[in-house]
C-alpha cells in the first residue's frame, strides 16, 4: 500500500515521506491510501488519523488469515 499526501490547497499528490519530514502540522494536509500498483484507491482523501486507522485495519486482516 502507498500512502500519499498533499496540502489542502494544492492539487498534486506526493508519496508520504514520514510524519517528521513534512512541513507544519499533519492537519494542514489531506491523505489517501493506494494499492501497491497504484491503480486502486483504498481510502479516499481524508485526515491522517482516519487513513491510518483504515491502514491498520487492512494490515490486521491481511495477516490474520
C-alpha positions in Angstrom: 0.0 0.0 0.0 1.1 3.5 -0.8 0.3 6.5 1.5 0.1 9.8 -0.3 -0.4 13.4 0.9 -0.9 16.9 -0.3 -1.5 20.3 1.1 -5.2 21.1 1.3 -5.0 23.9 -1.4 -2.6 22.0 -3.8 -3.8 19.6 -6.5 -0.7 17.3 -6.8 -0.3 14.2 -4.6 3.1 13.1 -3.3 4.3 9.9 -1.7 4.4 10.3 2.1 8.0 10.5 3.4 7.1 10.3 7.1 5.5 12.5 9.8 8.7 14.2 10.8 9.7 15.2 7.3 6.7 17.2 6.2 6.4 20.9 6.9 4.0 22.0 9.6 1.2 20.0 11.1 -0.5 17.0 9.6 -3.9 18.7 10.0 -2.9 21.0 7.1 -2.7 18.1 4.7 -5.0 15.6 3.0 -4.0 11.9 2.9 -5.1 8.9 0.8 -4.2 5.2 0.5 -3.5 3.5 -2.8 -2.9 -0.2 -3.6 0.6 -1.3 -4.2 0.3 -1.0 -8.0 -1.3 2.5 -7.6 -4.3 1.5 -9.7 -6.9 1.4 -6.9 -7.7 4.0 -4.2 -8.3 2.1 -1.0 -9.1 5.2 1.1 -10.3 8.4 -0.4 -9.0 11.8 0.7 -9.3 12.1 4.4 -7.4 13.1 7.6 -4.2 11.4 8.7 -5.9 9.7 11.7 -8.8 8.2 9.6 -6.5 7.0 6.8 -4.1 5.4 9.3 -6.9 3.7 11.2 -8.1 2.1 7.9 -4.5 1.2 7.0 -4.1 -0.7 10.3 -7.4 -2.5 9.8 -6.3 -3.7 6.3 -2.9 -4.8 7.6 -4.5 -6.7 10.6 -6.9 -8.6 8.3 -4.3 -9.3 5.8 -2.1 -11.0 8.4 -4.8 -12.7 10.5 -5.7 -15.4 7.9 
